[in-house]
């Protein structure tokens, strides 16, 4: 059962408590009972006289139940009532619950309904209450007056379902349940605060067991289920949630890649780390499938958009701090483009200038912030700091926290990282300069990082217009055919570099006397380089909807890789890359492979994961292949765990730079970074889930809205750090 369904069920149970003592009715004229006055009714043969301000519920009362149709948010009570079969949506947009009745002496309002005087009074009283935290401790209050009850609570987009459910429970349990009649005097009936993290944790424990049982039933194999569950319960911890949240930078609105980098001069928060942090929040189930925009406070969203717009050059590319524009390469440029466009998309915004198939809105950072100030949404003082990429002469250094001068903008185009993609010839030369045989990961990764740029230029350049020719670069050469696009050239180049194992690069350093390759293992041999290169390359085939040429060989190699007995020492990404590669390959076969052996290849992977392997030669005990592989993966990953609770790429030091030479941490600190965390938890988890037919966010218990609340609470309390700027 999904969490939203569970909450609806809980709320219905709460309503049922009221039904046991009161007859619920709906009034199609919501104003007919609004005037507070003395009422004399025949209630179960007993005449009750209500004085002004008294509210009376009894077994024969007819009650109109109303919730707010707040169009600006996801109002929980409204959704709950709307989804009940016998709820009626009136012409005024309100939800009326129960049976039709011409007259209703009583009503219960849920949420803020300004047209109802009782609701207004309830919310006025609510504002008098205090709470320890505006994020995690939300106030609630029940107010009664003249035959009416109003349930009020602090609005929270993420957890409003819980609020509605628990406040209803409190009201029904304390005031209605087990009583044939209740008389309320005018005023506050009950009030208090709800610690949403505690409530959510309690709810999750019940709901998670239901989800785990569904997973167990679907997997079938007990050992695989236990290993699968162990991975998620081991890897997704409160410690990591808090760690990522603490890397938030209030001054800029972005996240640092590491705690190490947050305190070091010369290292700054970056869009790529921000994108990874928010992806972690969404993909680990903290938002119940809602968008990230529902988590972030408005000011945090505004800061991200302003920052990204402010670092976009007139050429459309995004230039991050700590990367000199004069030496930036397409690898870094492509990654930053992807991160920035992804963040803008998450927040429902556009870049200033058109790039990567996304049309710009023409509004630069300064105009964007000015419009927010004019609308009263932000103040001038709240404007975030911008660390601009160290550009050129020293004389321009003062521009780091000011709008970019025209001179700098003009000079940016002279150092463009898109130069290799300006023509078909220069693109082939760029490919030939790489060494996919000896260094497959770096070679193929470069093409992956630049995928958006390549696709951009491929569309703009179109097919090569000229006679077939051969392009020479050093000792290498490659043909260029008439009509061929950059994307087609890229795929042909990758096809030419696939090895006998179905991956990329050489397969071994050792050969027997006859010259045949002798495989020297997987992780310790060339399997690491091969699979990492494949991991970066298979994405291009999937993006271009092209079947991978050596699918069978690749599947056999990757199945070998996930269950290697060799210790992983070099890089934590080894584990993730192999599992993810296997999942991406199976997806490629399912979607684009057209050979007669298509089903056989899919079966090769599926059966390969579940086939029994002997784990004890003496007893003959067996265990499913995937169970053994997952257990080995957990053990290997934990070797990279750092003292701060996260993970790093290397065992003995922090990751000092990311691709393209981007500085992210101090090596000697030996702390975690968000890329290693993301890949070894969220991304690896997604690959495992997909291989067994699950949706990571919807099906697998990991984090919860309670974690999201803690995440945002930590963010808002984070230290305001100001640094000198790039130099």
C-alpha positions as CSV (number, residue, x, y, z in Angstrom):
1,X,0.0,0.0,0.0
2,X,1.4,3.4,-1.0
3,X,1.9,5.9,1.8
4,X,-0.7,8.3,0.5
5,X,-3.3,5.4,0.5
6,X,-2.3,4.5,4.0
7,X,-2.8,8.1,5.2
8,X,-6.2,8.2,3.5
9,X,-7.1,5.0,5.2
10,X,-6.0,6.4,8.6
11,X,-8.1,9.5,8.1
12,X,-11.2,7.5,7.1
13,X,-10.8,5.5,10.4
14,X,-10.7,8.8,12.2
15,X,-13.9,9.9,10.6
16,X,-15.4,6.5,11.5
17,X,-15.0,7.4,15.2
18,X,-17.2,10.4,14.7
19,X,-19.8,8.3,12.7
20,X,-20.3,6.0,15.7
21,X,-21.8,8.8,17.7
22,X,-23.1,11.3,15.2
23,X,-25.2,11.2,12.0
24,X,-23.2,13.0,9.3
25,X,-25.0,15.0,6.6
26,X,-24.2,17.4,3.8
27,X,-25.9,20.7,3.2
28,X,-25.8,22.0,-0.4
29,X,-26.4,25.5,1.0
30,X,-23.3,26.1,3.1
31,X,-24.6,29.4,4.4
32,X,-27.9,28.1,5.8
33,X,-26.5,27.3,9.2
34,X,-23.8,30.0,9.5
35,X,-25.6,32.4,11.8
36,X,-24.8,31.6,15.5
37,X,-28.2,31.5,17.4
38,X,-30.0,29.6,20.0
39,X,-31.3,26.3,18.7
40,X,-33.9,24.0,20.1
41,X,-33.9,20.5,18.5
42,X,-35.5,17.2,19.2
43,X,-32.3,15.1,19.8
44,X,-33.2,11.5,20.5
45,X,-36.4,12.5,22.3
46,X,-34.5,14.9,24.6
47,X,-34.9,18.6,24.3
48,X,-31.6,20.5,24.5
49,X,-31.5,24.2,24.7
50,X,-28.2,25.7,23.3
51,X,-27.0,29.0,24.7
52,X,-25.2,31.3,22.4
53,X,-21.7,30.0,21.8
54,X,-22.4,26.4,22.7
55,X,-21.8,23.6,20.3
56,X,-23.7,20.3,20.7
57,X,-23.0,16.9,19.1
58,X,-25.3,14.0,19.7
59,X,-26.2,10.6,18.2
60,X,-28.9,12.3,16.0
61,X,-27.1,15.4,15.0
62,X,-26.7,16.2,11.4
63,X,-23.1,17.4,10.7
64,X,-21.8,19.1,7.6
65,X,-18.1,18.3,7.1
66,X,-16.2,20.9,5.0
67,X,-12.6,21.2,3.9
68,X,-10.7,24.0,2.1
69,X,-10.2,23.9,-1.7
70,X,-6.9,25.7,-1.4
71,X,-5.7,25.9,-5.0
72,X,-2.3,27.1,-4.1
73,X,-1.3,24.0,-2.2
74,X,-2.0,20.3,-1.9
75,X,-4.6,20.6,0.9
76,X,-4.7,17.2,2.6
77,X,-8.2,17.3,4.0
78,X,-9.6,18.4,0.7
79,X,-7.9,15.6,-1.2
80,X,-9.1,13.1,1.4
81,X,-12.7,14.2,1.2
82,X,-12.6,14.5,-2.6
83,X,-11.5,10.9,-2.9
84,X,-14.2,9.5,-0.7
85,X,-17.0,8.0,-2.8
86,X,-19.8,9.8,-1.0
87,X,-18.1,13.2,-0.9
88,X,-19.9,15.9,-2.8
89,X,-18.1,18.9,-4.3
90,X,-20.4,21.9,-4.2
91,X,-20.7,24.7,-6.7
92,X,-18.7,26.8,-4.4
93,X,-15.7,24.4,-4.6
94,X,-16.0,23.1,-1.0
95,X,-16.2,19.4,-0.3
96,X,-19.2,18.3,1.6
97,X,-19.1,14.9,3.2
98,X,-22.0,12.6,4.2
99,X,-25.6,12.2,3.3
100,X,-27.8,14.8,1.8
101,X,-29.8,16.9,4.2
102,X,-31.8,20.0,3.8
103,X,-30.7,21.3,7.1
104,X,-27.5,21.0,9.1
105,X,-27.2,22.4,12.6
106,X,-23.6,21.4,13.0
107,X,-20.5,21.6,10.8
108,X,-16.9,20.7,11.1
109,X,-14.4,22.7,9.0
110,X,-10.9,21.3,8.3
111,X,-8.1,23.7,7.3
112,X,-8.3,27.4,6.6
113,X,-11.7,28.5,5.3
114,X,-11.9,32.3,5.6
115,X,-15.6,32.3,4.6
116,X,-16.3,30.5,7.9
117,X,-16.2,32.7,11.0
118,X,-15.4,29.8,13.2
119,X,-12.4,28.8,11.0
120,X,-11.1,32.4,11.2
121,X,-11.4,32.4,14.9
122,X,-9.6,29.1,15.1
123,X,-6.7,30.3,13.1
124,X,-6.5,33.5,15.1
125,X,-6.1,31.4,18.3
126,X,-3.6,29.1,16.5
127,X,-1.3,32.1,15.9
128,X,-1.1,32.6,19.7
129,X,0.6,29.2,20.2
130,X,4.4,28.8,20.0
131,X,6.4,25.9,18.7
132,X,10.1,24.8,19.0
133,X,10.6,24.7,15.2
134,X,8.5,26.1,12.4
135,X,9.6,23.1,10.3
136,X,9.4,20.1,12.5
137,X,6.9,21.1,15.2
138,X,3.6,22.2,13.9
139,X,0.8,23.6,15.9
140,X,-2.8,22.4,15.9
141,X,-6.0,23.7,17.5
142,X,-9.7,22.8,17.6
143,X,-12.2,25.6,18.2
144,X,-16.0,25.4,18.9
145,X,-18.7,28.0,18.6
146,X,-22.5,28.0,18.0
147,X,-22.9,24.5,16.7
148,X,-19.7,24.5,14.7
149,X,-16.2,23.1,15.1
150,X,-13.1,24.3,13.3
151,X,-9.9,22.2,13.0
152,X,-6.9,24.4,12.4
153,X,-3.3,23.4,11.9
154,X,0.0,24.9,10.5
155,X,0.1,24.3,6.8
156,X,2.9,22.2,5.5
157,X,3.0,21.1,1.8
158,X,5.0,17.9,2.5
159,X,3.2,16.5,5.5
160,X,-0.3,18.0,5.5
161,X,-1.8,14.5,5.1
162,X,-0.3,13.5,8.5
163,X,-1.4,16.8,10.1
164,X,-5.0,16.4,9.0
165,X,-5.1,12.8,10.1
166,X,-3.5,13.2,13.5
167,X,-5.4,16.3,14.4
168,X,-8.7,14.6,13.5
169,X,-7.6,11.6,15.6
170,X,-6.9,13.9,18.6
171,X,-10.2,15.7,18.3
172,X,-12.2,12.5,17.9
173,X,-10.4,10.5,20.6
174,X,-10.4,13.2,23.2
175,X,-13.7,14.8,22.6
176,X,-16.2,12.5,20.7
177,X,-15.3,8.8,20.9
178,X,-17.5,6.8,23.2
179,X,-19.9,9.6,24.0
180,X,-23.5,9.8,23.0
181,X,-23.6,13.6,23.3
182,X,-21.1,16.3,23.8
183,X,-21.6,20.0,24.7
184,X,-18.7,22.4,23.9
185,X,-18.6,25.9,25.2
186,X,-17.3,28.6,22.9
187,X,-13.5,28.6,22.7
188,X,-10.6,26.3,22.3
189,X,-11.5,22.7,22.7
190,X,-7.9,21.3,22.5
191,X,-4.6,22.4,21.1
192,X,-0.9,21.6,21.1
193,X,2.0,20.8,18.7
194,X,2.9,17.8,16.6
195,X,6.5,16.7,16.1
196,X,6.1,15.6,12.6
197,X,9.4,13.6,12.5
198,X,8.3,11.4,15.4
199,X,4.8,10.9,13.9
200,X,6.3,10.1,10.5
201,X,8.8,7.6,12.0
202,X,5.9,5.8,13.7
203,X,3.9,5.8,10.5
204,X,6.8,4.6,8.4
205,X,7.5,1.6,10.5
206,X,4.0,0.3,9.9
207,X,4.0,1.3,6.2
208,X,7.5,0.0,5.5
209,X,6.7,-3.5,6.6
210,X,3.9,-3.6,4.1
211,X,6.2,-2.5,1.4
212,X,8.9,-4.9,2.3
213,X,6.4,-7.8,2.2
214,X,5.4,-6.7,-1.3
215,X,9.0,-6.8,-2.3
216,X,9.6,-10.2,-0.7
217,X,6.6,-11.6,-2.6
218,X,7.7,-10.3,-5.9
219,X,11.4,-11.3,-5.6
220,X,10.4,-14.8,-4.5
221,X,13.9,-15.9,-3.4
222,X,14.4,-15.5,0.3
223,X,18.2,-15.0,0.1
224,X,17.9,-12.4,-2.6
225,X,15.2,-10.6,-0.6
226,X,17.2,-10.5,2.6
227,X,20.3,-9.3,0.7
228,X,18.3,-6.7,-1.1
229,X,16.7,-5.4,2.1
230,X,20.1,-5.4,3.9
231,X,21.5,-3.1,1.3
232,X,18.8,-0.5,1.7
233,X,18.7,-0.7,5.5
234,X,22.5,-0.4,5.7
235,X,23.1,2.3,3.2
236,X,20.3,4.8,3.7
237,X,20.9,6.3,7.2
238,X,19.9,9.4,9.1
239,X,23.6,10.2,9.3
240,X,23.8,10.7,5.5
241,X,20.7,12.8,5.3
242,X,22.1,15.1,8.0
243,X,25.5,15.2,6.3
244,X,24.2,16.3,2.9
245,X,21.9,18.9,4.6
246,X,24.9,20.3,6.5
247,X,26.7,20.9,3.2
248,X,24.1,23.6,2.3
249,X,25.5,27.1,2.0
250,X,23.1,29.9,3.1
251,X,25.2,32.6,1.5
252,X,24.8,31.3,-2.1
253,X,21.8,29.0,-1.9
254,X,23.9,26.1,-3.3
255,X,25.5,23.0,-1.7
256,X,29.1,22.2,-1.3
257,X,30.4,18.9,-2.6
258,X,31.9,18.0,0.7
259,X,32.2,19.1,4.3
260,X,35.9,19.4,3.7
261,X,35.4,21.9,0.9
262,X,32.9,24.0,2.9
263,X,35.6,25.2,5.3
264,X,38.4,25.6,2.7
265,X,39.4,28.7,0.8
266,X,39.5,28.2,-3.0
267,X,36.6,25.7,-2.9
268,X,33.0,26.9,-3.4
269,X,29.5,25.5,-3.6
270,X,28.5,24.3,-7.1
271,X,25.4,23.5,-9.1
272,X,26.4,19.9,-9.6
273,X,26.6,19.2,-5.9
274,X,23.3,21.0,-5.5
275,X,21.7,18.9,-8.2
276,X,23.0,15.7,-6.5
277,X,21.7,16.8,-3.1
278,X,18.2,17.5,-4.3
279,X,18.2,14.4,-6.4
280,X,19.0,12.4,-3.3
281,X,16.1,14.0,-1.4
282,X,13.7,13.1,-4.2
283,X,15.0,9.6,-5.2
284,X,15.2,8.3,-1.6
285,X,11.5,8.8,-1.0
286,X,11.6,11.8,1.3
287,X,9.0,13.6,-0.8
288,X,6.5,10.8,-1.4
289,X,6.9,11.4,-5.1
290,X,6.3,15.2,-4.9
291,X,8.7,17.5,-6.6
292,X,11.7,19.1,-4.9
293,X,10.1,22.5,-5.3
294,X,7.6,21.5,-2.5
295,X,10.5,20.9,-0.1
296,X,12.5,24.1,-0.4
297,X,11.4,27.4,1.2
298,X,10.7,30.0,-1.5
299,X,13.9,32.0,-0.6
300,X,16.0,28.9,-1.2
301,X,14.5,28.3,-4.6
302,X,15.0,32.0,-5.6
303,X,18.6,31.9,-4.6
304,X,19.3,28.8,-6.8
305,X,17.6,30.3,-9.8
306,X,19.4,33.6,-9.4
307,X,22.8,32.0,-9.0
308,X,22.4,29.8,-12.1
309,X,21.2,32.7,-14.2
310,X,24.1,34.8,-13.0
311,X,26.8,32.3,-14.0
312,X,25.4,31.6,-17.5
313,X,27.6,33.2,-20.2
314,X,26.2,34.8,-23.4
315,X,27.3,31.6,-25.3
316,X,24.7,29.8,-23.2
317,X,27.2,27.7,-21.1
318,X,27.4,27.9,-17.3
319,X,30.7,28.8,-15.8
320,X,31.2,27.7,-12.2
321,X,33.6,29.0,-9.6
322,X,37.1,27.4,-9.1
323,X,37.2,26.6,-12.9
324,X,39.3,29.2,-14.9
325,X,37.3,30.0,-18.1
326,X,40.5,30.0,-20.1
327,X,41.2,26.3,-19.4
328,X,37.8,24.8,-19.1
329,X,37.2,21.7,-21.2
330,X,34.0,20.2,-22.7
331,X,33.9,17.5,-20.0
332,X,33.4,20.1,-17.2
333,X,31.3,22.3,-19.4
334,X,28.9,19.5,-20.2
335,X,28.5,18.4,-16.6
336,X,27.8,21.9,-15.4
337,X,25.3,22.5,-18.3
338,X,23.4,19.3,-17.3
339,X,23.4,20.2,-13.6
340,X,22.2,23.8,-14.1
341,X,19.5,22.9,-16.6
342,X,18.3,20.1,-14.4
343,X,18.0,22.4,-11.4
344,X,16.1,25.0,-13.3
345,X,13.7,22.4,-14.6
346,X,13.1,21.0,-11.1
347,X,12.2,24.6,-10.0
348,X,10.0,25.3,-13.0
349,X,12.4,28.0,-14.4
350,X,14.2,28.7,-17.7
351,X,17.9,29.7,-18.4
352,X,18.5,33.2,-19.6
353,X,20.0,32.1,-22.9
354,X,18.8,29.2,-25.0
355,X,21.0,26.1,-24.7
356,X,20.8,22.3,-24.8
357,X,17.4,22.4,-26.5
358,X,15.9,24.6,-23.8
359,X,14.7,28.0,-24.8
360,X,15.9,30.9,-22.7
361,X,13.6,33.5,-21.2
362,X,16.0,36.4,-21.7
363,X,15.9,37.4,-18.0
364,X,19.3,37.5,-16.5
365,X,20.1,37.1,-12.8
366,X,19.9,40.8,-11.9
367,X,16.6,41.3,-13.7
368,X,15.2,38.1,-12.0
369,X,16.1,39.3,-8.5
370,X,14.9,42.8,-9.2
371,X,11.5,41.4,-10.2
372,X,11.3,39.4,-6.9
373,X,12.1,42.5,-4.9
374,X,9.5,44.5,-6.8
375,X,6.9,41.8,-6.0
376,X,7.8,41.8,-2.3
377,X,9.0,38.2,-2.4
378,X,12.6,38.9,-1.3
379,X,14.6,41.9,-0.1
380,X,17.8,43.3,-1.5
381,X,19.7,42.1,1.6
382,X,18.7,38.5,0.9
383,X,20.4,38.5,-2.5
384,X,22.9,35.6,-2.5
385,X,26.7,35.9,-3.1
386,X,27.9,34.9,-6.5
387,X,31.4,33.3,-6.9
388,X,32.1,33.8,-10.5
389,X,34.6,31.7,-12.5
390,X,38.1,33.2,-12.4
391,X,38.1,34.7,-15.8
392,X,41.1,36.5,-17.1
393,X,43.1,39.6,-16.1
394,X,43.4,40.6,-12.4
395,X,41.7,43.8,-13.2
396,X,38.4,41.9,-13.5
397,X,38.6,40.3,-10.0
398,X,36.4,42.9,-8.5
399,X,33.5,41.6,-10.7
400,X,33.1,38.4,-8.7
401,X,30.2,39.6,-6.6
402,X,28.9,42.2,-9.1
403,X,27.1,41.8,-12.5
404,X,29.6,40.5,-15.1
405,X,31.2,43.3,-17.1
406,X,30.6,43.4,-20.9
407,X,34.3,43.0,-21.5
408,X,34.4,39.7,-19.6
409,X,31.3,38.4,-21.3
410,X,32.9,39.2,-24.7
411,X,36.1,37.5,-23.8
412,X,34.3,34.3,-22.6
413,X,33.6,33.3,-26.1
414,X,37.3,33.2,-26.9
415,X,37.8,30.5,-24.4
416,X,34.8,28.4,-25.4
417,X,34.8,24.7,-24.4
418,X,32.7,23.9,-27.5
419,X,35.5,24.3,-30.0
420,X,35.9,20.6,-30.7
421,X,32.3,20.4,-31.9
422,X,32.3,23.3,-34.4
423,X,32.8,21.0,-37.3
424,X,32.7,17.3,-38.3
425,X,36.5,17.3,-38.8
426,X,37.3,18.9,-35.5
427,X,35.0,16.5,-33.8
428,X,36.7,13.4,-35.2
429,X,40.1,14.9,-34.3
430,X,38.8,15.3,-30.7
431,X,37.8,11.6,-30.6
432,X,41.1,10.4,-32.1
433,X,43.0,12.3,-29.4
434,X,41.5,10.0,-26.8
435,X,42.8,6.6,-25.8
436,X,39.8,4.2,-25.3
437,X,42.1,1.2,-25.4
438,X,44.4,2.1,-22.5
439,X,42.1,4.5,-20.7
440,X,38.6,3.6,-21.6
441,X,36.9,5.2,-18.7
442,X,38.3,8.7,-19.3
443,X,37.9,8.5,-23.0
444,X,34.3,7.4,-23.0
445,X,33.4,9.6,-20.0
446,X,34.5,12.7,-21.9
447,X,31.9,11.9,-24.6
448,X,29.3,11.3,-21.9
449,X,29.9,14.6,-20.1
450,X,29.7,16.4,-23.4
451,X,26.6,14.5,-24.6
452,X,24.3,17.5,-24.5
453,X,26.9,19.7,-26.3
454,X,27.4,17.0,-29.0
455,X,23.7,16.6,-29.5
456,X,23.3,20.4,-29.7
457,X,26.0,20.8,-32.4
458,X,24.9,17.6,-34.2
459,X,21.5,19.1,-34.8
460,X,22.9,22.5,-35.8
461,X,25.6,21.2,-38.1
462,X,23.4,18.5,-39.6
463,X,25.1,15.9,-41.9
464,X,28.6,16.4,-43.3
465,X,28.4,18.0,-46.7
466,X,31.3,16.7,-48.7
467,X,33.0,13.8,-50.2
468,X,34.0,10.8,-48.1
469,X,37.4,11.3,-46.7
470,X,39.8,10.1,-44.0
471,X,40.8,12.3,-41.0
472,X,44.3,11.8,-39.6
473,X,45.3,12.7,-36.1
474,X,48.8,11.7,-35.1
475,X,49.1,8.0,-35.8
476,X,45.4,7.4,-35.8
477,X,42.8,7.9,-38.6
478,X,39.1,7.7,-39.0
479,X,36.8,7.9,-42.1
480,X,34.3,10.8,-42.5
481,X,31.3,9.9,-44.6
482,X,29.0,12.3,-46.6
483,X,25.8,13.0,-44.7
484,X,27.1,11.7,-41.3
485,X,26.1,13.7,-38.2
486,X,28.2,14.1,-35.0
487,X,26.0,11.7,-33.1
488,X,26.4,9.1,-35.9
489,X,30.2,9.6,-35.9
490,X,30.3,9.1,-32.1
491,X,28.4,5.8,-32.2
492,X,30.6,4.5,-35.0
493,X,33.7,5.5,-33.0
494,X,32.5,3.6,-29.9
495,X,31.5,0.6,-32.0
496,X,35.0,0.4,-33.3
497,X,36.4,0.4,-29.8
498,X,34.3,-2.4,-28.2
499,X,36.6,-5.3,-27.1
500,X,36.1,-9.0,-27.2
501,X,34.5,-8.9,-23.7
502,X,31.8,-6.7,-25.1
503,X,33.1,-3.7,-23.1
504,X,35.7,-1.0,-23.8
505,X,39.4,-1.0,-23.6
506,X,41.9,-3.9,-23.5
507,X,40.8,-6.9,-21.6
508,X,44.1,-7.9,-19.9
509,X,47.7,-7.2,-19.5
510,X,48.6,-10.9,-19.7
511,X,48.7,-13.3,-22.6
512,X,49.6,-17.0,-22.9
513,X,52.3,-18.4,-25.2
514,X,50.0,-18.4,-28.2
515,X,49.1,-14.8,-27.7
516,X,45.6,-15.5,-26.3
517,X,44.4,-13.1,-23.5
518,X,44.6,-14.4,-19.9
519,X,42.0,-12.7,-17.8
520,X,43.5,-11.6,-14.5
521,X,40.3,-11.1,-12.7
522,X,37.8,-8.3,-12.8
523,X,38.3,-5.4,-10.3
524,X,42.0,-6.0,-10.0
525,X,42.4,-6.5,-13.7
526,X,40.8,-4.6,-16.5
527,X,37.2,-5.3,-15.6
528,X,37.1,-2.0,-13.7
529,X,38.3,0.1,-16.6
530,X,36.2,-1.9,-19.1
531,X,33.0,-1.7,-17.2
532,X,33.5,2.0,-16.2
533,X,33.9,2.8,-19.9
534,X,30.9,0.7,-20.8
535,X,28.9,2.5,-18.0
536,X,29.5,5.9,-19.6
537,X,29.1,4.6,-23.2
538,X,25.8,2.6,-22.9
539,X,24.0,5.8,-22.1
540,X,24.7,7.2,-25.5
541,X,23.2,4.1,-27.2
542,X,20.1,4.4,-25.0
543,X,19.7,8.1,-25.6
544,X,20.0,7.6,-29.4
545,X,17.8,4.5,-29.2
546,X,20.4,2.2,-30.8
547,X,20.9,-1.5,-29.9
548,X,24.3,-2.2,-28.4
549,X,26.3,-4.4,-30.8
550,X,27.8,-7.0,-28.5
551,X,25.0,-7.4,-26.0
552,X,25.7,-11.1,-25.2
553,X,29.4,-10.6,-24.5
554,X,28.7,-7.5,-22.4
555,X,26.0,-9.3,-20.3
556,X,28.3,-12.3,-19.6
557,X,31.2,-9.9,-18.5
558,X,29.0,-7.7,-16.3
559,X,27.4,-10.7,-14.6
560,X,31.0,-11.9,-13.8
561,X,31.8,-8.4,-12.5
562,X,29.0,-8.0,-10.0
563,X,30.2,-11.2,-8.3
564,X,33.9,-10.8,-8.4
565,X,35.8,-12.1,-5.4
566,X,38.5,-9.5,-5.8
567,X,38.7,-6.7,-3.2
568,X,37.8,-3.3,-4.4
569,X,40.5,-0.8,-3.5
570,X,40.8,1.8,-6.1
571,X,37.4,3.6,-6.3
572,X,34.0,3.1,-4.8
573,X,32.4,3.6,-8.2
574,X,33.5,0.2,-9.3
575,X,30.5,-1.4,-7.5
576,X,27.9,1.0,-8.8
577,X,29.2,1.1,-12.3
578,X,29.0,-2.6,-12.8
579,X,25.5,-3.0,-11.4
580,X,24.2,0.1,-13.3
581,X,25.9,-1.1,-16.5
582,X,24.1,-4.4,-16.3
583,X,20.8,-2.7,-15.7
584,X,21.3,-0.2,-18.6
585,X,22.3,-3.1,-20.9
586,X,19.1,-5.0,-20.1
587,X,17.1,-1.9,-20.8
588,X,18.9,-1.5,-24.1
589,X,18.1,-5.0,-25.1
590,X,14.5,-4.7,-24.1
591,X,13.9,-1.4,-25.9
592,X,16.1,-1.5,-29.0
593,X,17.5,-5.0,-29.7
594,X,15.7,-6.7,-32.6
595,X,17.6,-10.0,-33.0
596,X,15.9,-13.3,-32.8
597,X,17.7,-14.1,-29.6
598,X,16.3,-11.0,-27.8
599,X,14.2,-13.0,-25.2
600,X,17.2,-15.3,-24.7
601,X,19.5,-12.4,-23.9
602,X,17.0,-11.0,-21.4
603,X,16.6,-14.5,-19.8
604,X,20.4,-14.8,-19.7
605,X,20.5,-11.7,-17.4
606,X,17.4,-12.5,-15.3
607,X,18.3,-16.2,-14.8
608,X,21.9,-15.3,-14.2
609,X,20.9,-13.2,-11.2
610,X,18.8,-16.0,-9.6
611,X,20.8,-19.1,-10.5
612,X,22.2,-21.0,-7.5
613,X,25.9,-20.9,-6.7
614,X,27.6,-23.1,-4.2
615,X,28.8,-21.2,-1.2
616,X,30.0,-24.2,0.9
617,X,31.8,-26.9,-1.0
618,X,31.7,-29.3,2.0
619,X,28.0,-29.1,2.6
620,X,26.9,-28.2,-0.9
621,X,24.9,-25.2,0.4
622,X,23.8,-22.9,-2.4
623,X,22.6,-19.3,-2.6
624,X,21.2,-17.2,-5.4
625,X,23.9,-15.5,-7.5
626,X,22.4,-12.0,-6.9
627,X,22.3,-12.6,-3.1
628,X,26.0,-13.4,-3.0
629,X,26.8,-10.4,-5.3
630,X,24.8,-7.9,-3.2
631,X,26.4,-9.1,0.0
632,X,29.8,-8.7,-1.5
633,X,28.9,-5.2,-2.7
634,X,27.7,-4.1,0.7
635,X,31.0,-5.3,2.3
636,X,33.0,-3.5,-0.4
637,X,31.2,-0.2,-0.1
638,X,31.5,-0.1,3.7
639,X,35.3,-0.1,3.3
640,X,34.9,3.4,1.8
641,X,32.8,4.8,4.7
642,X,34.2,7.9,6.3
643,X,34.2,9.2,9.8
644,X,31.5,11.8,8.9
645,X,29.0,9.0,8.0
646,X,29.2,9.3,4.3
647,X,31.4,7.7,1.6
648,X,34.3,8.8,-0.5
649,X,35.8,7.6,-3.8
650,X,39.0,6.4,-2.2
651,X,39.6,4.6,1.1
652,X,42.4,6.6,2.5
653,X,41.8,10.2,1.4
654,X,39.1,12.7,0.3
655,X,38.3,13.1,-3.3
656,X,40.3,16.3,-4.1
657,X,38.8,17.0,-7.6
658,X,35.9,16.0,-9.8
659,X,36.1,15.5,-13.6
660,X,37.6,18.4,-15.4
661,X,39.8,19.4,-12.5
662,X,37.1,20.9,-10.4
663,X,38.3,21.3,-6.8
664,X,35.9,19.9,-4.3
665,X,37.7,18.9,-1.1
666,X,41.0,18.8,0.9
667,X,42.5,15.4,0.2
668,X,44.1,15.0,3.7
669,X,40.8,15.5,5.5
670,X,39.7,12.0,4.4
671,X,36.0,12.9,4.4
672,X,33.0,12.0,2.2
673,X,31.7,13.8,-0.9
674,X,28.2,14.0,-2.4
675,X,29.2,12.2,-5.7
676,X,30.5,9.1,-3.9
677,X,27.5,9.2,-1.6
678,X,25.0,9.5,-4.5
679,X,26.6,6.8,-6.6
680,X,27.0,4.2,-3.8
681,X,23.5,4.7,-2.3
682,X,20.8,6.4,-4.5
683,X,22.2,5.4,-7.9
684,X,23.2,1.9,-7.0
685,X,19.9,1.4,-5.2
686,X,18.1,2.5,-8.3
687,X,20.0,-0.1,-10.4
688,X,19.3,-2.9,-8.0
689,X,15.6,-1.9,-7.7
690,X,15.2,-1.8,-11.5
691,X,16.9,-5.1,-12.1
692,X,14.3,-6.7,-9.9
693,X,11.4,-4.8,-11.3
694,X,10.8,-2.1,-8.7
695,X,10.5,1.7,-8.8
696,X,13.0,3.1,-6.4
697,X,10.8,5.9,-5.1
698,X,7.5,4.3,-5.1
699,X,8.3,0.7,-4.0
700,X,11.4,0.6,-1.8
701,X,11.5,1.9,1.8
702,X,14.4,4.3,2.3
703,X,13.8,7.8,3.7
704,X,10.6,9.5,4.6
705,X,9.0,13.0,4.8
706,X,10.3,13.0,8.4
707,X,13.8,12.9,7.0
708,X,12.9,15.7,4.6
709,X,11.7,17.9,7.4
710,X,14.9,17.3,9.3
711,X,16.9,18.0,6.1
712,X,15.2,21.4,5.6
713,X,15.5,22.2,9.3
714,X,19.3,21.6,9.2
715,X,19.5,23.7,5.9
716,X,17.8,26.7,7.4
717,X,20.2,26.6,10.4
718,X,23.3,26.2,8.4
719,X,26.3,28.5,8.9
720,X,26.6,31.6,6.7
721,X,30.0,31.2,5.0
722,X,31.7,33.9,3.0
723,X,34.9,33.4,1.1
724,X,37.3,35.6,-0.8
725,X,36.3,34.4,-4.2
726,X,38.2,32.5,-6.9
727,X,41.9,33.3,-7.4
